[in-house]
Amino acid sequence: MSDWLTMTASDLGRGIADGRIDPVDLTQCYLDAIADHGDRDRIYARTTPQRALAEAHTARKRAGLGLRRSLLDGVPISWKDNVDSAGIATEGGSALLSGRVPDRDAVALANATALGAVCLGKTHLSELAFSGLGLNPITETPPCINDAEAVPGGSSSGAAASVAHGLAAGAIGSDTGGSVRIPAAWNDLVGLKTTSGRISLEGIVPLCLKFDTVGPLARSVEDAAQMLALLDGGKPADLRGASLKGRRLAALQTVAMDDLRDTPGAAYSDALDKLAKAGAEIVHIEVPALRDAMDLSAILYTTEAYGLWREVIEARPDAMFAPILERFRGGKAFSGPEYVAAWARLDACRAGWDSAVAGYDAVLVPSSPNLPPNRERLMSDDDYYVTENLLTLRNTRIGNLMGLTALTLPSGTPSCGISFMAPPDTEEALLRLGAAAEAALT
């Protein structure tokens, strides 16, 4: 049974389908692993054993009758604690939401449950999902799989840790500026940022509704494809026969390569070589419009975030971690006309991007320009915190600002991912490309 904790979710599903794995035994195996893990309380905000076992029992019955609802029917996964769960606290990593108990599941969770996914519990996150580091002294800071002294990436920090540490077969997180891709990259996982609007945000604690997305963190591209289908009730992408031969990939130079640290830089270069050897054509490109778009980040993100949370925050500002409070309050600096004008400029930048990248199957960037920063230094060195926080989300934010879907894959170097960005609503095509790239990078 210990092998179950490292198998892909899809392989576990196949084991259930052919009778080698019992969903109840599988779920109990994961619940036991969580209970026995020294960092369980740093990873899970709360587990849901009664719900998990009840769902596993019904999955067992369906399997016995040959009525499984999906490949992942009976497979246990974790959920970020900003996804509403009926009768179970959903607190968004914040003391401001302590004791908040929704009366119904988020649509995404309800969809996954209807297709047989087993809910193990809720994982920790950055406070109100507004940081890429995963540092949260208000609730908990989960561990990074590659460095016990480092942060794990955020904001879906516990989601990544739950999978990397063998405490969930897959995890669901959210991504507003990189919050699925950063923790996935730093914990050597696959992470998918979905197109804005593809997955329902009903029942998701908001940060910036125009950028918020929901997506999986997984052990393989196949798992990510299967989990995407759980979230929206669609058909999983067909990954059979995926190849890099004849694919044209654009290696973005603008912004994405600025201040790139040595280890992520070397890992990215090596990954490009592997992709080229597998048959992909790599073209280095510049997109001048991107620099203007990146300069709009502060007004676009902080204005909406503060607008959504102002009354709650200002009622109890002392309950927040000071750097996160300061980031939210940055939204006070901008007027309504400035915000509207910024969106008009972003739309123009998106048009420039679309023109520049037309004809390529995906645009490539290092998932993060830096490695996971030291947790204690982040708490004691303000300049280090600001520098690392901004740099961490710099490359992933490109995908959010440009309205894209994006996939990060492990490069083969610990905590270094490579991201593939594609036009909106092309998740299935991107996952096929990702499956081929995954084979080349392994």
Secondary structure as UniProt FT lines:
FT   HELIX           2..5
FT   HELIX           9..17
FT   TURN            18..19
FT   HELIX           23..36
FT   TURN            38..39
FT   HELIX           40..43
FT   STRAND          44..47
FT   HELIX           49..65
FT   TURN            71..74
FT   STRAND          76..80
FT   TURN            81..82
FT   TURN            86..87
FT   TURN            92..93
FT   HELIX           95..97
FT   TURN            98..99
FT   HELIX           107..114
FT   TURN            115..116
FT   STRAND          118..123
FT   HELIX           127..129
FT   TURN            145..146
FT   TURN            148..149
FT   HELIX           157..164
FT   TURN            165..166
FT   STRAND          171..175
FT   TURN            179..180
FT   HELIX           181..186
FT   TURN            187..188
FT   STRAND          190..193
FT   TURN            196..198
FT   TURN            202..203
FT   TURN            209..211
FT   STRAND          213..218
FT   HELIX           221..232
FT   TURN            240..241
FT   TURN            245..246
FT   STRAND          248..252
FT   TURN            254..259
FT   HELIX           262..277
FT   TURN            278..279
FT   STRAND          281..285
FT   HELIX           289..294
FT   TURN            295..296
FT   HELIX           297..315
FT   HELIX           317..319
FT   HELIX           322..329
FT   HELIX           330..333
FT   HELIX           336..357
FT   TURN            358..359
FT   STRAND          362..366
FT   HELIX           375..380
FT   HELIX           382..392
FT   HELIX           394..401
FT   TURN            402..403
FT   STRAND          405..410
FT   TURN            414..415
FT   STRAND          417..422
FT   TURN            424..425
FT   HELIX           427..441
//
